[in-house]
Amino acid sequence: MSPPDSICLLRTSAIGDVTHVVPLVRTLQAAWPQARLTWIVGKLERRLVGDLPGVDFVTFDKAAGWTGMREVWTALRGQGFEALLQMQVALRSNLLSLGIKADRRIGYDAARAKDLHGLVVNERIPARTGEHVLVAIGSFCEPLGLKQTEVRWDIPIPDEAQAWAAEQLPGDTPTLLVSPTSSHALRNWRPERYAAVMNHAAARGWRVALVGGPSPDERAMADAVLAHCKHAPLDLTGKDTLKKLLALLSRAHLLLTPDSGPMHMANAVGTKVLGLHAASNPNRSGPYSDRRWCVDKYDAAAHKYFGKPADELAWGTKIEKPGVMDLIGVDDVVERFEAAAHEIGFP
């Protein structure tokens, strides 16, 4: 099989999933350095990965609706690709792919396809279950004759972002970052519980910083957490960009967060993640490289809400039910914090 000279990658969102595409890009570049890679990515997500070397980016503004789709199609007018990797199954992305000219249109297997996905592809990745999302995305190179055997990110962090992060978190004081808000509200933990763990870390001599985006929901969550803090943390909510957050994460020793984009950004820069999992399965969507520090109550949630163990649920089942995150206690998180602190060298 001759190597393709042009490949289009379509994965527009979300932040966490976009970070999972980066190792696939690295795999393609290592095998076929002369191949032209074009990545159709979301407007926000491009701010994180849009400076990857050797990749042409086309921005999809999903908020613009049909206008956003037409803008992508216009940007690609006159271009054809040997292969399209259609890595997003949402109806909007499936429709978007119709305007991309490609000989080979590679998509998900039938079990993972939805929203007419099967109608816009002519090849599929191997049908497997029990895979982490990053592994599933990495398998998109297999129909092309490759195998992703190495996982590497190396997402660029500009010097100015590094300098800003160094101003916020100077020195090598053990640092806990807390990113309390997921894009799915039912994955969020209670603010007083975050504060209890933050108080514990501060009492142990750790520097604690609260991070999050500028949205009203994230500001409200930050204020609720701060109201319960005995030791005022550094509040950086709404003050960073995605690149600055990446730089902060690279300086931190541990991130406390629910299943969210920052979880995967931290993993990408090698920072340990104390992930909070009850609504989602950490083996599918937790921090890829190291899940030892996560609190996993997914099986308990499966028993409570479905009356069966997690291994009897369809792979990828979300248990986004009111109160599901209450299955995670403060003591559960403090225990994982202490284990991570000991591993890092701050017993």
N, C-alpha and C positions, 0 to 999 in steps of 0.2 A: 504494500500500500504506500503510494507516494505521499509525502507530507503536504498538507494543504498550504497554499500561499496566502490565504485570507480567511479569517475566522471572526465572526460577529458573536459577541457575548451579550445576552439580554438578561440582566438581573438588575432591576431598578431600585429595589428596596428589600428589606429595611436595613438599618445600620449594621446590625449583627450579621445578617445574611450576606451583606456586601463584603464584610471582612472575610467571610468564608470563601468568597470567590477569589480573593487575592492569591492563596496558594495554588489555585488552578491556573491563574495567569502565570505564576512563576514556573509551573510545570510546563506549560505550553512554550514559554520563552526559552527555557533550558533545552527543550527538545528541538524546537524549530525557531532559532533566533531570527531567521529571515521572514517569518510569517507576519503578515499585517494583522494586528489585533485591534478590533474596534469594540468598545464596550458602551452599550446603551445603559445609562445609570440615572437614578433620580437626582433631582436638583440639590437636595440636601446632602445626599450620599456622595455626590461628586466632590463636595468640600473635604471629605475625608480621603478619598482614593484618587481624585482627579489628577494628581501629579505623579502617578506611577509612571516611571520611564518606559518608553517603548509601546505605549498604548494610546490609541486615538479614542477620545471620549465624545459621546453625543449625549446631551442632557435631555431627559424626559421630564417635563413639568406636569405631573399628573393632575395638579390642581387646575390646569388649563383645559382639561377635558380633551375634546376633539381637536382643539387648536394645538394642544401640546403634542398630540399624535402627528398631526400634519407637519409640525415643525421638525420632528424627527425624520419623517419621510422625506421632507425637503432637503434636510442635511445629508441624507444618504442617496439622493437622486443621482442616478448614473453609476452607482456602486453596486457590485455584486460580490457575493462571498461564496467560497467553496463550502463553508459550513456555518450554520447558525446554531448556537447553543442556547436553546430556549429554556432558561433555568427558573422561570417564574410561571406558575400555573394560574394566576388570577386572570379573570376574564379580560380585564383591561390590557394586561400584558399579552394575552393571546391575540387580541385584536390588533395591538400595536405590531406584533410580529408579521401580520399579513402584508405590511408594506415594506418588508425587508426581502430582497432578492437573494436567495441562497439555494444551491443545488441540494445540499444535505441539511435537513432541518431536524436536529436532535432534541428530543424532549424526554420527559419522565416516562417510566413504565406505567402500565394501565392502572395499577393500584394507587399510584401517587398522582395521577392525572385528574383534573377536574376542570369545570368551566370551559368545556369544548377544546381542551388542550390537545386531545388526540386528533382533532381536525386540522391543526396547524403545524403538525410535525410529520415526518415520514420515516424517522428512526427513533429508537428509544434506548435509554441507558439500561443496564442490567437490572432485572427485577429482584430486589433484595429487601429484606426488612431488618429492623434492629440496628440501623445505621445512624450515626450522628449526622446532623445536617451537613457539616463540612465534608464528611466522607461522601455523602450523596452528591453534593455539588462537584466534588473532585472526580466522581465517576463519569462526568460528562466528556472526559477526554478518552474514555475507553472505546467507544465506537470509532474513534479516529486512530486507534491502534496504540494508545499510550496507557500508562498506569501511573496514577499519582502515588509515588512512593516516599516523597519528602513533603513536609508541610512547612512552608516558609512564608513570612509576611514581609518584613522590612518595609512597612509603610513609611514613606518619608515624613519627617517632622521638621518643619522649617526652623532655622536658627532663632528667629524672633519668638516662636512659640516655646522653644527650649529655654530661652532667656527669661520669658515671662513666668514660666513654671518654676524656674530656679529662684525667682524673686518671691514667689508665693510659698515655696517649700524649700528654703535654703538648708544646706548642710545635709547630714545623713541621719537625722532624728527618725526613729521608727514612726512611720506614718500610715494611718488608716484613712482612706478615702471612703466616703459614704455617698452613694448615688441611690437615693431612696425610691425613685419613681420609674415605673415601667410605662410603656405606651399602652399597656392593658391594665386598667385600674384594679382588676380583681387579682393581679399578681403582686400588688403592693402590700407590704407589711404595715403594721400599725405604727404611727409616728412615735408613740411613747416607748415602743419596744426598740426601735432604732436608737432612741435617746438613751435607753438603759445600757445598751451595748457600748455606745459612744462614751457614756459616763465611766463605764468599766475600763475602757481603753485609756481614757485620759487619766484615770486614777493610777493606772499602771505605767504612766510616763510616756504614753504615745501621743504624738501630735495627731489631731483629728481634724479633718476638713470635709465639709459638706459641698457636694457638687451637683449640678443639674442645669438644665436648659432654661431659657427665658420665658417659657410658657406660663400662663396663670396657674395651671395645675401643679407645675413643679415648684413655683414660688409658694403656693399654698402649703404643699407638703413640707417644704423646707421650713416655713414659719411654724408649722405644727410640731416638727421635730425640735426646733430650737426652743420652743416653749417648755419642753420637758428636759432640756439639758442643764445639768448642774455646772458643768464646765463648758463655757462657751467655745464652740469649735470655730475654726476659720470658715466663714461662709462665702463660698465662691459661686453660689447659685446664680446662673444667668450672666456670669462674668467671663466665661471662656468661649472659645470656638471649638469645633471638633478637633482641630489640630492642637489647640492649647490643652484640651482635655487629654488627648493622646500623650502630650508631653507631661502633664501632671501624673497620669497613670504610670508613665515610665519612671517617675521619681518616687512613687509610693511603694510601700511594701505589701499592702493588702487592700483590696477593694471589697466593701460590703454592699451588696446590691441584689435585687430580685432579678429574674430572667429579663434581660434588657440589653440594648446595644452596648452600653459601657462595659458590661460583663465580657463581651467578645473583643472589644477594643483593648481591655486590660490583658486578656489572654494573649492577644497578638503582640504585645510588647513585653511579655514574660512576667507580668505581675500576678501574684497569687490572688485568687478570687474566692471570697466567702459568699457563695451564691445561695439564695433562698429559694428552694424548690418545693412546691406543693401542688401548684396549678399546672406545672409542666415537668416533664421527665428530664432530669439532668443528663441522662445517658444519651438523649437525643439532642437536647438544646442547651446543655450546660457548657461551661468553659471547656473547650476541646482538649487542651493539653494536660490539664490537671484538675480533677474534680474532688480531690481528697479533702478540701476545705469547705465543701458545700454541705449544707444541711438538706437532707433528702427526705421529705415527707410525702412523696408522690404515692408510694404504696399505701400509706395510711389514708390518703385522700381517696384513692381508688376504693378501698374498703368502705369508707364513710359514705361516699356519694354514689357508688355503683354496686356495692356489696360483693366485690370480688377483688382479688389481688391485681396489682398493676400488670403482671405478665399475662393476664387474661384480657386486657384491653387491647384494642387495635393500636399498633405502633403510631405514636404521634398524637394520641388522644390528649386534648387539653381538658383540665378539670378546673375551669375558670368559673367557680361557684362562689357565691357570697360566703365569706367566712373561711374559705379553704386555707388561707395563709395563717389563720389563727392556730393551725395545727403546729406551727413552728413556735416554740417557746424561747424566751430570752436565754434560758439556761442552755438550750441546744446551740445557740449561736455563740454564746460565751465560751462553751467548750471547744468549738471549732476555732474561735479566735485564739484561744490559749494554745491549741495544738499548732496552729500556723505560726504564732509568735515563737514557740519553741523551735520549730523547724527553721525559721528565718535567723534565729540566733539572739532573740530578745526574750529569754525565759523570765 
